[in-house]
């Protein structure tokens, strides 16, 4: 649907950000935005919210100093407002990070739409709710259309990823504005084409987590076994190369096409409790074409060298290059 009111400023003109909710995620967002040189106004209904928030920012700051804060960045640019309305009164962007309770999110987003200036984009840090389900309480022509999901990973001040997606009533221009803003604010942005409960990264995490729980419950593996299987195995590669390109290299010079043709039948094996999709021609082609695009012109030899150096770098950074600790 078209916007009824333009955003009050362009993404690169944002100066003040309101962080609504000052827990682990909201406080992490506040620390990130402060390190990027923004003024931040926070609000949280808890009586000890300000004390906890300032302690969180202070604890995060030494790490942030190693990332190279922009000129003028300072924890002193944090203000804690006594009311929600005061927190968002002058905000150019709002990041909501309330507890993961749907009715609370609905009510809070409706309040934010009423209290913010017309056109201000409001992003939710929800871990899994679709925006369509959260924006139902928003009233008026300039309300739900500017609400988006801006899902971070903990801690938001160090993990680059943010997943951005709108709801059924969201103006696509608001999604585009938010994605542009997050990129300028130093985040690595995935702009999703459609809503999906849990988004992308959480669904992948959850699949791994559920299988881990199954193995522990069945006595098939210990917690220590499971953690070591990732930190000493595929996790070393995932730090810089995702599962798709990693599997493509398993196909040798034939890439993903050879990997799927060779290992595709193992999808029918009981390696996980998840049901496997049918590996039809459309899925095979989508994976092959997607890996070719992700390779970006790099040859098999280029990717192998990149993978090997990446593993060496991770092992060196974690003190494991010379062997077991």
C-alpha positions in Angstrom: 0.0 0.0 0.0 1.4 3.5 -0.7 2.7 5.7 2.1 0.3 8.4 3.3 3.2 10.3 4.9 6.8 10.3 3.9 9.5 9.4 6.5 10.6 12.6 8.3 14.2 12.1 7.1 16.4 10.0 4.9 18.1 7.0 6.4 21.5 8.8 6.3 20.0 11.8 8.1 19.0 9.8 11.2 20.3 11.5 14.4 18.2 10.2 17.3 17.0 6.7 17.8 14.5 5.5 20.4 15.2 2.1 22.0 11.9 0.9 23.6 12.7 -2.0 26.0 16.0 -2.0 27.7 16.7 -5.6 28.4 19.5 -7.7 26.9 18.4 -7.1 23.3 17.2 -3.5 23.7 20.3 -2.6 25.7 22.5 -4.2 23.1 20.8 -2.2 20.4 21.4 1.0 22.4 25.1 0.2 22.8 25.4 -0.5 19.1 23.7 2.7 18.0 25.7 4.7 20.5 28.9 3.3 19.1 27.8 4.3 15.6 27.5 7.9 16.7 23.8 8.3 17.2 21.9 9.9 20.1 19.8 7.3 21.8 16.8 7.8 24.0 15.6 4.6 25.8 12.5 3.7 27.8 11.6 0.7 29.8 8.8 0.4 32.4 10.9 -1.5 34.9 11.9 0.6 37.9 15.6 -0.4 37.7 15.8 -0.2 33.9 18.1 2.8 33.8 20.6 1.3 36.2 20.7 -2.0 34.3 20.9 -0.3 30.9 23.8 1.9 31.8 25.6 -1.0 33.3 25.0 -3.1 30.1 26.3 -0.3 27.9 29.4 0.2 30.1 30.1 -3.6 30.0 29.8 -3.6 26.1 31.9 -0.5 25.5 35.3 -2.1 25.8 34.4 -4.5 23.1 32.9 -1.8 21.0 36.1 0.3 21.3 37.9 -2.6 19.5 35.4 -2.3 16.6 36.4 1.3 16.0 33.5 3.5 17.1 32.8 6.5 14.8 34.0 9.9 15.7 31.9 11.5 18.5 30.5 8.1 19.7 30.0 8.1 23.4 27.9 6.4 26.1 27.2 9.9 27.3 24.8 10.3 24.4 22.3 8.0 26.0 19.2 9.4 27.6 16.6 7.5 29.6 13.1 9.0 29.3 10.5 8.7 32.0 7.7 7.9 29.6 7.3 6.2 26.2 5.9 9.3 24.7 8.9 11.4 25.7 11.3 8.7 24.5 9.9 8.8 20.9 9.0 12.4 20.7 12.1 13.4 18.7 13.1 10.0 17.3 14.0 9.5 13.7 13.8 5.8 14.1 12.3 3.4 16.7 13.7 0.0 17.7 11.2 -2.0 19.9 12.7 -4.8 22.0 9.9 -5.7 24.4 9.5 -9.3 25.8 8.3 -11.9 23.3 4.6 -11.8 24.1 2.3 -11.3 21.2 -0.4 -9.2 22.9 2.3 -7.0 24.5 3.9 -6.4 21.1 0.6 -5.6 19.5 -0.3 -3.1 22.2 3.1 -1.5 22.4 3.4 -1.1 18.6 0.0 0.6 18.5 1.1 3.0 21.2 4.4 3.7 19.4 2.5 4.5 16.1 0.3 7.0 18.0 3.2 8.6 19.8 5.8 8.9 17.1 6.0 11.6 14.5 4.2 10.8 11.2 6.3 8.6 8.9 8.8 7.4 11.5 9.7 3.8 10.8 9.1 1.5 13.8 11.1 -1.8 13.9 10.5 -4.8 16.2 13.3 -7.0 17.4 10.9 -10.0 17.6 12.5 -13.4 17.5 9.8 -15.0 15.5 6.4 -13.3 15.3 5.4 -12.1 11.8 4.8 -8.4 11.6 1.3 -9.1 10.2 0.4 -10.6 13.5 1.8 -7.7 15.5 0.5 -4.7 13.6 -3.2 -5.6 14.0 -3.7 -3.0 16.8 -2.4 -0.1 14.8 -5.0 2.4 13.8 -5.0 5.3 11.3 -3.6 5.7 7.8 0.0 6.3 9.0 0.4 3.4 11.5 0.9 -0.2 10.4 2.3 0.9 7.0 5.6 1.9 8.7 6.1 -1.1 10.9 8.8 -3.6 10.1 10.7 -6.5 11.7 14.3 -5.7 12.4 15.4 -9.0 14.0 19.0 -8.9 15.4 21.2 -11.6 17.0 22.6 -11.4 20.5 24.6 -9.4 21.2 23.3 -6.8 18.7 26.4 -4.6 19.2 28.7 -7.3 17.9 26.8 -9.7 15.7 26.2 -8.0 12.3 23.1 -9.7 11.1 19.7 -8.1 11.1 16.7 -9.6 9.2 14.2 -7.1 7.8 10.7 -7.9 6.6 7.4 -6.2 6.6 3.8 -7.4 7.2 0.7 -7.4 5.0 0.0 -3.8 5.9 3.6 -2.5 5.7 4.5 -0.2 2.9 7.4 -1.7 0.9 9.0 1.7 1.1 9.3 1.3 4.9 11.1 -2.0 4.5 13.5 -0.4 2.0 14.1 2.6 4.3 14.8 0.3 7.3 17.2 -1.9 5.3 19.1 1.1 4.0 19.3 2.6 7.5 20.5 -0.6 9.1 23.2 -0.9 6.5 24.4 2.6 7.2 24.3 1.8 10.9 26.9 -1.0 10.3 24.6 -4.0 10.1 24.7 -6.9 7.6 21.1 -6.9 6.3 19.0 -9.7 4.9 15.8 -8.2 3.4 13.3 -11.0 3.2 10.8 -11.1 0.3 8.1 -12.8 2.4 7.2 -13.4 6.1 8.3 -16.6 7.7 7.8 -17.4 11.4 11.3 -17.4 13.0 12.7 -15.7 9.8 15.8 -17.4 8.3 18.6 -17.7 10.9 16.4 -18.7 13.8 14.7 -21.4 11.8 18.2 -22.9 11.1 19.3 -22.5 14.7 16.1 -24.1 15.9 16.4 -27.1 13.6 19.9 -27.8 15.0 18.7 -27.1 18.6 15.8 -29.5 18.3 17.9 -32.3 17.0 20.4 -31.7 19.8 17.6 -32.1 22.3 16.4 -35.3 20.7 19.9 -36.8 20.9 20.3 -35.9 24.6 16.9 -37.1 25.4 17.5 -40.4 23.7 21.0 -40.9 25.2 22.6 -40.7 21.8 25.0 -37.9 22.6 26.0 -35.7 25.6 25.8 -32.0 25.8 29.6 -31.8 25.6 29.6 -34.1 22.5 27.1 -31.9 20.7 28.9 -28.6 21.5 32.3 -30.0 20.4 30.7 -31.4 17.2 30.0 -27.8 16.1 33.0 -25.9 17.6 35.5 -28.4 16.4 33.7 -29.2 13.2 31.3 -27.3 10.9 31.2 -24.3 13.1 34.8 -23.5 12.1 33.6 -23.2 8.5 30.3 -21.5 9.2 32.2 -18.5 10.7 32.9 -17.4 7.2 31.2 -19.7 4.7 27.6 -20.8 5.0 26.3 -24.4 4.7 25.4 -24.1 1.0 28.8 -23.1 -0.3 30.4 -25.5 2.2 28.4 -28.4 0.8 29.1 -27.2 -2.8 32.8 -27.7 -2.1 32.0 -31.3 -1.0 31.1 -31.8 -4.7 34.7 -31.0 -5.8 35.0 -29.3 -9.1 31.5 -30.4 -10.0 30.2 -28.2 -7.2 26.7 -28.3 -5.9 25.4 -30.2 -8.9 27.7 -33.1 -8.3 27.2 -32.9 -4.5 23.4 -33.2 -4.9 23.6 -35.9 -7.6 26.0 -37.9 -5.4 24.7 -37.3 -1.9 21.1 -36.5 -2.7 19.8 -40.0 -1.9 21.1 -39.6 1.7 18.2 -37.2 2.3 16.1 -40.4 2.6 18.5 -41.7 5.4 17.5 -41.2 9.0 20.3 -38.7 9.7 17.9 -36.2 11.4 14.3 -36.3 12.7 13.4 -33.5 10.2 11.4 -34.5 7.1 13.5 -33.9 4.0 11.9 -32.1 1.0 11.7 -33.8 -2.3 14.9 -33.2 -4.2 13.1 -32.5 -7.5 14.6 -30.7 -10.5 13.4 -27.3 -9.4 15.0 -27.6 -6.0 18.2 -29.0 -7.5 18.4 -26.1 -10.0 17.7 -23.5 -7.3 20.5 -24.8 -5.2 23.0 -25.1 -8.1 22.1 -21.6 -9.4 22.2 -20.1 -5.9 25.6 -21.5 -5.2 26.9 -20.2 -8.5 25.6 -16.8 -7.7 27.1 -16.9 -4.1 30.5 -17.9 -5.5 30.5 -14.7 -7.5 32.9 -15.8 -10.1 35.3 -17.5 -7.7 36.6 -20.8 -9.0 36.6 -24.1 -7.0 40.3 -23.5 -6.3 39.6 -20.0 -5.1 36.9 -21.2 -2.7 39.0 -24.0 -1.4 41.9 -21.6 -0.7 39.4 -19.1 1.0 38.0 -21.9 3.1 41.4 -23.2 4.2 42.6 -19.8 5.1 39.4 -19.0 7.0 39.7 -22.2 9.1 43.4 -21.3 9.8 42.4 -17.8 10.9 39.6 -19.1 13.2 41.9 -21.7 14.7 44.6 -19.1 15.2 42.2 -16.6 16.7 40.9 -19.2 19.2 44.3 -20.5 20.2 43.9 -23.9 18.6 46.2 -23.8 15.6 48.9 -25.8 17.3 46.6 -28.7 18.2 44.2 -29.5 21.1 44.1 -27.0 23.9 
